[in-house]
Amino acid sequence: MNDLPSPSPSELKAIVESILFVAEEPLDMGILARSLAVDLKMVTEAVDALNEECRQRGVRLQRTGSAVQMVTAPEVAPYVERFLGLDEDRSLSQAALETLAIIAYKQP
C-alpha cells in the first residue's frame, strides 16, 4: 500500500470525496492525511475545495473541529426522509411499550 504514488490536488480531492462517501462516521483530517501519506494542509485544501463544489449538490461536508463528514444537504432532507420512510409517525405496539417499561424499570 505504500507503493501508491502521491496524488495531485485534483486526485486527492476525488480520493477524499470517495472516502467520505463510504465512511459511516466523521473522519479526523489528520488521520486521513496520515493514511493517504500527504500533508494535513493538502487534505484541508481538498476538503475546502470539495465543500465549495458541494454547494451545488445534494450533499454537504460538515466539519466539527478536525473531523469532517459527508451529510445530506438540509434543503433536500425532507425528500431523503420520505424515501427512507422516516417522515411517517410510527407508534410502538402495546407489547413493545410494555417491554420498554420493564427494561427501563430493571435497568440491566
C-alpha positions in Angstrom: 0.0 0.0 0.0 3.0 2.3 0.5 3.8 2.0 -3.2 0.9 4.3 -4.2 2.0 7.5 -6.0 1.4 10.8 -4.3 -1.9 12.2 -5.7 -2.2 15.5 -7.4 -4.6 18.1 -5.8 -7.4 17.1 -8.1 -6.8 13.4 -7.5 -6.6 14.0 -3.7 -10.0 15.8 -3.8 -11.5 12.8 -5.6 -9.9 10.4 -3.1 -11.2 12.3 -0.1 -14.7 12.5 -1.6 -14.7 8.7 -2.2 -13.5 8.0 1.4 -16.1 10.4 2.9 -18.8 8.8 0.8 -18.2 5.4 2.2 -17.3 6.5 5.8 -20.1 5.8 8.4 -18.9 8.4 10.8 -16.9 11.7 10.8 -13.2 11.3 9.9 -10.4 13.1 11.5 -8.5 15.0 8.8 -5.1 14.3 10.5 -5.8 10.6 10.4 -7.0 10.9 6.8 -3.8 12.7 5.9 -1.6 10.1 7.5 -3.4 7.2 5.9 -3.0 8.9 2.5 0.6 9.8 3.2 0.0 13.5 2.4 0.3 16.7 4.4 -2.6 17.8 6.6 -2.7 21.1 4.6 -3.3 19.2 1.4 -6.2 17.3 2.9 -7.6 20.6 4.3 -7.4 22.2 0.9 -9.0 19.2 -0.7 -11.9 19.3 1.8 -12.3 23.1 1.3 -12.4 22.7 -2.5 -14.8 19.8 -2.2 -17.0 21.7 0.2 -17.3 24.6 -2.3 -18.3 22.2 -5.1 -20.9 20.5 -2.9 -22.9 23.8 -2.5 -24.5 22.9 -5.9 -25.2 19.3 -4.9 -27.5 17.3 -2.6 -24.7 16.7 -0.1 -22.6 18.9 2.1 -19.4 18.5 4.1 -19.9 19.0 7.8 -16.8 20.0 9.8 -16.6 19.7 13.5 -13.2 20.5 14.8 -10.7 18.5 12.9 -13.4 15.9 11.8 -15.3 16.0 8.5 -18.3 14.1 7.3 -20.5 14.0 4.2 -24.1 14.7 5.1 -27.4 15.4 3.3 -28.0 19.0 2.3 -30.7 20.5 4.5 -32.8 21.6 1.6 -33.2 18.0 0.3 -33.5 16.3 3.7 -37.3 16.0 3.5 -37.1 14.1 0.3 -34.5 11.8 1.6 -36.6 11.2 4.8 -39.6 10.4 2.7 -37.6 8.0 0.6 -36.3 6.3 3.7 -39.7 6.2 5.3 -38.7 8.5 8.1 -41.4 11.1 7.7 -44.1 8.7 8.9 -45.2 8.9 12.5 -44.8 5.4 13.9 -46.0 4.4 17.3 -44.9 1.4 19.3 -47.3 -1.5 19.8 -48.6 -2.2 23.3 -46.2 -5.2 23.7 -43.2 -3.0 22.7 -44.2 -0.3 25.2 -44.5 -2.9 28.0 -41.1 -4.4 27.1 -39.5 -1.0 27.2 -41.2 -0.2 30.5 -39.8 -3.5 32.0 -36.3 -2.7 30.6 -36.4 0.8 32.0 -37.6 -0.4 35.4 -35.0 -3.1 35.8 -32.2 -1.2 34.0 -29.8 -4.0 33.1 
